[in-house]
Amino acid sequence: MVTEGSSHPFRRSVTLSTHHPIAVVGAGLGGLALARVLHLNGIESAVFDLDASPAARTQGGMLDIHEDSGQAALRAAGLHDEFRAVIHPGGEAMRILDQEATVRMADDGEGEGDARPEVDRGVLRDLLLGSLPDGTVRWGAKVTGVRTLDDGRHEVTFADGRTITAGLLIGADGAWSKVRPLVSDATPAYLDLSFVEAHLLDADTRHPESAAVVGGGMMFALAEGHGFLAHRTPDGSLHVYAALRTPADWATSGPIDFTDTEAAKASLLEHFEGWDTRLRALIADADGALVARPVHALPVGHRWDRVPGVTLLGDAAHLMSPFAGEGANLAMLDGAELATAIAAHPDDMEKALTVYEQALFPRSEAAAAASAENLDLCFAPHAPQPLVDQMAFYRAAAETAMADATD
């Protein structure tokens, strides 16, 4: 559609407006799982993502994919076998240390079986992307606004001036969702915790002491109010987060200048005075820049009244801290279950959305509550003992359940 802004030929503007029966904002794991399961059911969707390309940025670290959520979604997507081929063997191992680097709990992960295998987030995203028809994802589509039109359709405006309309608009666009305001006034709140992300490359060769202290999978080294969380990745690198209880503006305008990496390392290490040198080395010897990442969450139990033709999934619906390990898992399950509901009620979209949201709300509330509790537990007085006690409780419960199943 050509609109005349003026009779002067150089002031003419061209606005493209396209309608999509189903439009998804966000090509993360949840949006892609949704598009894949819709595709398997013969229903096409258009996915819009702000990144210029699939390789525009790294996708984060390791994920443990849970049997009853993330893996259930991958089965619904027909990709479980492909997923099993790219998991990180041994990545389920976990150890909990104190600030003296004393190992307070160690689990080699072998008892987990297939319940929570580890996979690189980027590899998993590529798997989902590769399962979609070419052109499903529209890259370089940064959303700047959404609104509901008088005829019930939803209009999406992009940074480059393009607009589209959708019969069903799905917000899979993360913590700061542009779609969320159509259904909810809720905004993420800072949780008085910030991460500082770091990487140690080729750890076994270049950083052997750090590699040894982290072990083969996940490591927590905790004390009251601060600690380290680290993962070994399949390429032999260590993906590290230093965690600190800090004010809301600490990561953005606090005392540490993260543009000066060496100065930032020195300032950050002041928060870890007295910690074992092998743990301090996770920051002191980091390769590349340090990145501050404040941790936010939506209110536990976030939900909304049914709004015709629009819904949310993943972090847009239930952003939580990572301390329950459920964010990516629930996003994929949300996408798969929403697609399944749409396929089951193709002539009654409101029925499909109601079915989806009735399951979404209670499960996301339970996960968000667990995440909030675990965050407090990890940085409580006498940490890491509360986490050690909790893991012992889980292990005993699992052993009891296994014994009961074999009786």
Secondary structure, DSSP 4 states (H G I P E B T S, - for coil): -EE-S-SSGGG-EE--EEEEEEEEE--SHHHHHHHHHHHHTT---EEE-SSSSTTSS---SEEE--TTTHHHHHHHTT-HHHHHTT--TTTT-EEEE-TT--EEEEE-SGGGTTSS-EEEHHHHHHHHHHTSPTTSEE-S--EEEEEE-TTS-EEEEETTS-EEEEEEEEE---TT-SSGGGT-----EEEEEEEEEEEESSHHHH-HHHHHHH-SSEEEEEETTEEEEEEE-TTS-EEEEEEE---TTHHHHSS--TTSHHHHHHHHHGGGTTS-HHHHHHHHT-EEEEEEEEEEEPPTT------TTEEE-THHHH---GGGS-HHHHHHHHHHHHHHHHHH-TT-HHHHHHHHHHHHHHHHHHHHHHHHHHHHHHTSTTTTHHHHHHHHHHHHHHHHHHHHHH-
